Amino acid sequence: MKKVLLLFIIALCCCCNIETKQIKMVSLNIRCENKSDGINNWNNRKTNLAVFLKNETPDIICMQEVVISQLRFMGHFAG
């Protein structure tokens, strides 16, 4: 399914006349919010992710292993 969606997006971009606008897309493996992750705990990672998203300002964000609380947190940084 992911490959089909990616191919659809690529085909859409190729078919449309997008000469003046580039689309910036990032793909992130968020890693589930798990309190037993120790150093990899979400609370230790979320600030870095927020800074990354603010600096990169992507048009499309693809995520894996994201849960609703993480998605809500990241929603605060969407442009």
C-alpha positions in Angstrom: 0.0 0.0 0.0 2.8 2.4 0.8 4.5 1.8 -2.5 1.2 2.4 -4.3 0.7 5.7 -2.5 4.3 6.8 -3.3 3.9 5.9 -6.9 0.6 7.8 -7.1 2.3 10.9 -5.6 5.2 10.7 -8.1 2.8 10.2 -11.0 0.7 13.1 -9.9 3.8 15.3 -9.7 4.9 14.2 -13.1 1.5 14.8 -14.8 1.0 18.2 -13.3 2.9 21.2 -14.6 4.9 22.1 -11.4 7.6 24.3 -12.8 7.8 26.9 -10.1 6.9 24.9 -7.0 9.0 22.1 -5.5 7.3 19.7 -3.1 9.3 18.8 0.0 8.5 15.4 1.5 10.1 13.8 4.6 9.6 10.2 5.8 10.0 9.5 9.5 9.9 6.4 11.6 8.5 8.0 14.8 8.7 4.9 16.9 5.8 4.2 19.2 5.4 6.0 22.4 6.6 3.4 24.9 7.6 4.4 28.5 9.9 1.4 28.8 12.1 2.7 25.9 14.7 4.2 28.3 16.9 6.7 26.4 14.7 6.3 23.3 11.6 7.4 25.3 9.3 9.8 23.3 9.9 12.6 25.9 13.6 12.4 25.1 13.0 12.6 21.3 10.0 14.9 20.7 11.9 18.2 21.0 14.4 17.2 18.4 11.7 16.1 16.1 9.8 19.4 16.6 13.0 21.4 15.8 13.5 19.3 12.7 10.0 19.8 11.4 10.2 23.6 12.0 13.5 23.9 10.2 12.6 21.7 7.3 9.0 22.9 6.7 8.0 19.9 4.6 4.9 19.9 2.4 4.2 16.2 3.0 5.2 14.2 6.1 5.1 10.4 6.0 5.2 8.6 9.3 5.5 5.1 10.6 4.7 3.8 14.1 3.0 7.1 15.1 0.3 7.1 17.8 -2.4 9.8 18.2 -0.7 11.6 21.1 2.5 11.9 19.0 0.5 13.1 16.0 -1.2 15.7 18.1 2.1 17.0 19.5 3.5 17.3 15.9 0.3 19.1 14.8 1.4 22.1 16.8 4.3 22.6 14.5 2.5 22.2 11.2 2.6 25.3 9.0 
